[in-house]
Amino acid sequence: MLSDATSGLKIFAGNSNKLLAKDIANHLGMDLGKITCSRFKDGEINVVINENVRGKDVYVIQSTAPPVNETLMELLLMISTMRRASARKITAVIPYYGYARQDRKMQARVPISAADIARLLEAMGVDRVVAVDLHCGQIQGFFGPRVPVDNLDGGTCGVQYFGDMDMKRPVVVSPDAGGVYRAKRFKEELMRKYDKDCGLAMIIKQRVAAGEIERMDLVGSVAGSDVIIVDDMIDTAGTLCKAAGVLKEKGANRVFAFATHGLFSGKAPDTIAASQLSEVVVLDTVRLSEEAAATGKITQLSVAPLLSTAIYNIHNKKSVSALFK
């Protein structure tokens, strides 16, 4: 990208995903800004900006990925430091927005943590937020009107990957009713960009308690088809792998999974390795652990081209929504 189009722009990264931040900077033809995020002996975070940011448009790249509280505190202190150092405008680029699943009160006397995180970011002085596939799109409304939020569609990266794959009678499957819109959009993009004749199906989960599923029912047909389960994130992968087993029982040929965020908590890598899944495709919004990489079933795609283009467009006052048309 042209250097004059990125003048006055600086990109800084915390410790959560420096490889992604470097990749974004490379796409923009820039170097990462000089910043130190270290720890004092008692565990407190120490942030030092090692270059002048006065009057600059600053982009802080930090996924609030596990350990969530550590990376979140780093992000808050980086924003505060930039504000105190007289940066002109501060944009938080949060590829993975932690606490996003706590977006409403499901029982009495619990916080709405996703909204509280938004208030913390605003209090530190953030001017804009860029995220990728927020768990709940309404999180954009947790920020006030002075802090616009761009929720980028990571599914575009998955569409390109599966569009180039030789698939037999592909069917896109939503793992729950809440994800039908996401799966439908994924299917429509596959049909529009790659002229693939795709089907759509949905799994309905019957729960006996939180995190405990009694049975899964399939709405739609997957017999003789290559199936893509589309979701926003994979955490412990228990439900995903159980869904893959149900789809194979219903006659699916191969079962793939695509999710924007691959957390792979706990025994998720072992669960995926032993499952009926042929391949799990995620973006690099969260660093892939050695255990997850060792399964041989997990593929990680780069979201850097999408984020770098969004940063470029924002800085040059161009449309962000045009990226998805």
Salt bridges, closest charged atoms under 4 A:
ASP23 OD1 - HIS27 ND1 3.38
GLU51 OE2 - LYS10 NZ 2.64
ASP57 OD1 - ARG88 NE 2.96
ASP57 OD2 - HIS315 ND1 3.51
GLU70 OE1 - ARG39 NH2 2.83
GLU74 OE2 - ARG39 NH2 2.97
ASP103 OD1 - ARG104 NH1 2.74
ASP127 OD2 - ARG83 NH2 2.67
ASP150 OD2 - ARG128 NE 2.74
ASP153 OD2 - ARG185 NE 3.49
ASP176 OD2 - LYS205 NZ 3.67
GLU188 OE2 - LYS184 NZ 2.59
GLU189 OE1 - ARG192 NH2 2.86
GLU189 OE1 - LYS193 NZ 3.55
ASP217 OD1 - ARG215 NH2 2.53
ASP226 OD2 - ARG254 NH2 2.98
ASP231 OD1 - ARG182 NH1 3.93
ASP232 OD2 - HIS135 ND1 2.67
ASP235 OD2 - ARG101 NH1 2.98
